[in-house]
Amino acid sequence: MSQFQSPTYMPLHLPNWLSRLFKKGGRSPENAAGVYEAKFEAARARTILWGLQPPRFEPLPLRFASAEAIATTRRLLDYGLGGLREDVVAAQRFGLTVMVRGILEAQLRVRVAYTLGYVYQNGQRLCHTPIEGLEQMLRTGIAPGARISLHAWLTLPSHEIVDPTFWAVFPALSDPGEREAGGLFMHPDQMSDRTYHPQWVGDGFVRRIGTLKEYDGW
């Protein structure tokens, strides 16, 4: 998300997370804290524009990541993914994330948004494809068996992120706690060395290009 300053049209009472988008200088856009909400809404608008019908999303001013919720989510991830090899989790990440979404929605009793995009960590854009390239895939499709550089995670109404597969896709970049828990459950504002960048909301994109395969290993 580019940063710019517009003194003429600058709103006077923006929320802190949104006002950072308009401030000149500071941290680089890849590492800017508190802008996940804006990126998510932009991705959702893009998804609607392309007719991919994202699910309804109603933000809530609360956090779900209590000690109890984290422990429960860890048990759910262990139940769903614990018996799978690392390479299987990495290869099936799109379908497995759909499966985890269903389990998490039943447990938390809220709508959870399947989210697609890239991750920024250690100065690298991981699983990154420019929007222009992704839009071209929607226009023309992809070759059978082609690999797509895109990551999937889940966004809660609080904008907290549950990422059940990063530890398998990038084992060298995930910390020991994340690997032990089998996933990440954290709000973007709490992340110090990793940022998530939504590009699409909902599973319509990977369904349309034929990348999503529901995992039926149990």
N, C-alpha and C positions, 0 to 999 in steps of 0.2 A: 504494500500500500504506500503510494508516494506521499511525501509530506510537503506541504506548501503553506504559505501565509497569505491571507486575503483580508487586509485590514478593512476594506470597504464592506465586504459581505459577511464578515465573521459574526456568527451568532453570539449573543452576549452571555447566554446561560446554558452552555453545553455541559453534559455530564463529563466527569473527568476523563473516562475512557475514550470519549469521542473527541473532546477538545484536543487531545494529544495529536490527533490526525492533522490539525491545522497549525501546530506549533513548528516553527522553523528550528532546525538544529536538533540537538539531543542525540539519542541513540539511533542506530541505523534502522530502517524500516523492517528489516528481517528480525530484529531483536526487540522492537517496540512492544512494551507491555501494555495490556489493557485495550488492545484494538481488535481482539478476536471477535467481539460482538459485531463490529462493523464489517469485518471480512465475511462473517457468517451470513449477515443480511445481504451483502452484495452477491454472495454465492447463491443464496436462495432466489434473489431477483433474477440472476442469470438462468437458473434452472427453470423458473417460470417462463422466462422469455423464450426458451428453447422448447417449451411444451412438455417438460418432463415431469410435471405434476409432483412437486415436493410435498411431503406431509405437512399438515398444519403444525405450526410451532408457536407456542405461547410462552415467552420468557417469564421466569419466576424469580423474585428477589430473595433467593435463599440458596443455601448450599446443601447438597445431599451427602457430601463426603464426611459423614460422621464416622467414628471408629466402628460403630455397629454396621453401617452401610458398607464400609470398605471391607470389613471382615466377611460380610455376606457375599459381596461381589467377588471377593477372592475365592470363596467356596464355589460360587457359580462358575467362575472361569476354570477352576480346577476340574469341576465336573464336566464342563463342556470341552475343554481343550487339554486337560492334564494328561490324557492317554495318547496324545498325538505327538509324533516326532516334529522336531523344529522345522524341518524342511517341508513337511505337510502343512503346518500352520502358515508358513510363509507363502507357499504356492496357492493355498486355498483362502487367503486372507479376506477376499471380498465376500465369499459365501459364509465363512465363519463369523465375520462381523455381523452379517444379517442374523445368524443364529443367536449370537450373544445379545443383539438388540431385542429379540423376542423374549429371551429369558429375563433381561434387565427390566423391560417394560412390565412384565408380570410381577416382578419382585418389588419395584419402586412405585408401580401404578401411576406412571406418567408416560407421556409420549416421548420417545427418544429418537433423535434425528440421525439417520445414517449420513455420514459426511465424507466427502471425497476431496482430496487435495494433496498438498505436499508438506513435508516437515523440514524445518531449518535447525541444524545443530552443527556445532564445531565448524562454522563457516561454510557449510555445505547445504545445498538444497537437495533433499532426499526424496526420491520418488517424484521428481518434478518434471512436468510437461507443461510448456506455456499454454495459456488459454487458447491461443490461436490453433495450436496443434490438437488440443482436445476437441475444439469445435469442428476441425477438419475431420476428425474421427466420426463425429455425429453425421457429417454430410456424406462421407464416402464409406464409412465402415472401416474395419481392420481385417487384415489377412487372417485366415484360420490359424490358430495357434500362436498368433503374435503376442508378444509380451507388452504390457502397457506400464509405463512408469507413472504410477498413481498409488496413493495410499488411502486406506479407509479407516475411519474411527467413528465414535459415537459422541453426539453432543446432547447433554441433558438440558432441560429448560433453564437451569442455572448457568448454562454455558460451560459447565464442567465437562471435561473430556474423559471418556473411557476408551482406552486404546488397548485392545486385547492381543494385538499381533506384532507390534513394533519390536518387541524383544526377540521375535523369531526372524523378522525381515532384516533387522540390523542388530544381530547379537553382540557385536563388538561395541556398539554405541549405547546399548541399554545398560542401566546401572544394576548392580546385584539385587537391590530391593525389588526393582521392576521385574527382573527375571524370576525371582523367588515367588513373587505374587502372581506371576503369569499375566501381567498387564499393568496399565497405568490408570489411576483414578485421581484426577487433579484439576483444579481450575487453572486456566491459562495465566492468570496473574500471579500464581504461585510458582511458575516454572522459571528457573534461572538460566538454563542453558539449552532450552529447546522451545521452539514455537511452532504452532500448527497453523496452516494457511488454507482455509476452505476454498474450494473452487466450484463444487457442486453440492447440493443438499438432496438427500434421497437416493435410492438405488436405481433411479430411472436411467442414469447415464450408463452404468455398467451393464444394465439389462439390454439397453438399446444396441450397444456395440457388441454384445454377446460374450462379455468377459465374466459376468457373474454366473457361477455354477453353484447351486445350492448344495451344501455339504450334507451327505446322507451316510456318513461313516458309522452311525450307530442307530 
